[in-house]
Amino acid sequence: MLRGKEATLAGIIRVIIEEEPETQDEIAEKLGISRRYVAKLLKPLIDEKIVRHPYIVDMSKLHKINLEFDEYILMKEIKTTLEKMEKTLLNNLDLVYTALKNSDKKLAEDIIIKDYALNKMEEEVRILLSMNALKYLPGAYANALATIASNLERLGDYIANIAEEVVHGLKLDKDIENEVNMIFTLLKEMLTEAIDVVKSKKKETKIHELEEKLHKNLELLLNKVLENKREDLNFYVQFGMFLKDIERFGDRCVNIVDIALELYHNIPRNPIPERLKRGML
């Protein structure tokens, strides 16, 4: 809950957005405070061009104000939901690795069934973004957060796809367990890094370094599997689908980071999909 000066400043901003006053006297009268106090609180915002005269708010900069309006309470709820999605995905990565390692079809079936939880959480984000209190957010924020939630939900689909391959009989040889374990470790690191960029708004990220490590390890794994020269053609089909889901998981993590960097730092995203960019190298 806002108190004191912060509550007054929040009130001033609401009056400007909703009433479009032409003078500080109008703002002061509306809130029952002195014009001098209005001027004092507005000065930093005017200096940073968050508020301009005659009194309007630059909506693209409103998020820079560290005030917990109702919409910021909703924003906290959205970020909490994104964190829940991250936690669920990290847990499911561990579970599907265990199912893959042990050829545990029952566990794989449970992972597929539980995938609906991520769908539900994505829908929660969309509902929150549609609420009226978020009308003060820049449109880019709503679109970006909805896209990030959608990407997280798709990550769950890739995990469910791997679980389905386990159900259908995908088994990995013991001699590639270390390589597969490293790949799942990298996936968890990439997911954690992606969500950290979203939450912290940091500009520097190690996501591309992790992406490079992932693809090097995928290449090593593929070469090792091919060296074994198995006669089971179905294994290669299933294994190829497994690799594709791993690759797509990594691409989505990079995409989440790119969305956040564009939103927070105006760093434009490359319109070429990650898989096509790699083919150009």
Residue pairs with C-beta under 8 A, 6 or more apart in sequence:
1 68
2 10
2 67
2 68
2 69
5 41
6 67
6 68
8 31
8 33
8 37
8 41
9 41
9 65
9 67
10 67
10 69
11 31
12 27
12 31
12 38
12 41
12 42
13 51
13 57
13 62
13 65
13 67
13 69
14 69
15 21
15 27
15 30
15 31
16 27
16 51
16 55
16 56
16 57
17 57
17 136
19 26
19 30
20 55
20 56
21 27
21 30
21 54
21 55
22 54
22 55
23 54
23 55
24 35
24 38
24 39
24 42
24 55
25 35
27 35
27 38
27 55
28 34
28 35
28 37
28 38
31 38
42 51
45 51
45 65
46 52
46 53
48 61
48 64
49 58
49 61
50 57
50 58
50 61
50 62
50 64
50 65
51 57
51 58
52 58
59 136
59 137
59 138
60 138
60 140
62 136
62 137
62 138
63 137
63 138
63 141
68 76
69 133
69 136
70 133
71 133
71 134
71 135
71 136
71 137
73 133
74 128
74 131
74 133
74 134
75 134
75 137
77 128
78 125
78 128
78 129
78 145
79 198
79 199
81 121
81 124
81 125
81 128
81 149
82 125
82 145
82 148
82 149
82 152
82 195
82 198
82 199
83 195
83 199
84 121
85 118
85 121
85 122
85 149
85 152
85 153
85 156
86 152
86 191
86 192
86 195
88 117
88 118
88 121
88 156
89 118
89 152
89 155
89 156
89 159
89 191
90 188
90 191
90 192
92 111
92 114
92 115
92 156
92 159
93 159
93 184
93 187
93 188
93 191
94 184
95 107
95 110
95 111
96 108
96 111
96 159
96 162
96 163
96 166
97 180
97 181
97 184
98 104
98 107
99 105
99 107
99 108
99 111
99 163
99 166
100 108
100 162
100 166
100 170
100 172
100 180
101 172
101 177
101 180
103 166
103 171
104 166
105 166
105 167
108 163
108 164
108 166
108 167
109 163
109 167
111 159
111 160
111 163
112 160
112 163
112 164
112 167
115 156
115 157
115 159
115 160
118 152
118 153
118 155
118 156
119 153
119 156
121 149
121 152
121 153
122 149
122 150
122 152
122 153
125 145
125 146
125 149
126 146
126 149
128 134
129 142
129 145
129 146
134 142
140 263
141 263
144 259
144 260
144 262
144 263
147 259
148 198
148 256
148 259
148 260
151 252
151 255
151 256
151 259
152 256
154 248
154 252
155 191
155 249
155 252
155 253
158 245
158 246
158 248
158 249
158 252
159 245
159 249
161 241
161 245
162 242
162 245
162 246
165 238
165 241
165 242
168 238
169 234
169 238
170 235
170 238
170 239
170 242
171 235
172 180
173 225
173 228
175 224
175 228
176 221
176 224
176 225
179 217
179 220
179 221
179 224
180 221
182 217
183 214
183 217
183 218
183 221
183 246
186 210
186 213
186 214
186 217
186 250
187 214
187 246
187 249
187 250
187 253
189 210
190 207
190 210
190 211
190 214
190 249
190 250
190 253
190 254
191 253
193 205
193 206
193 207
193 210
193 253
193 257
194 207
194 253
194 254
194 256
194 257
194 260
195 256
196 202
197 205
197 207
197 256
197 257
197 260
197 261
198 256
198 260
201 260
201 264
203 261
203 264
203 265
203 267
205 257
205 261
207 253
207 254
207 257
208 254
210 250
210 253
211 250
211 253
211 254
211 274
214 246
214 247
214 250
215 247
215 250
215 278
218 243
218 246
218 247
221 243
222 243
225 239
230 236
247 275
250 274
251 273
251 274
251 275
254 274
255 274
258 267
258 269
258 270
259 269
261 267
261 269
262 268
262 269
270 277
272 280
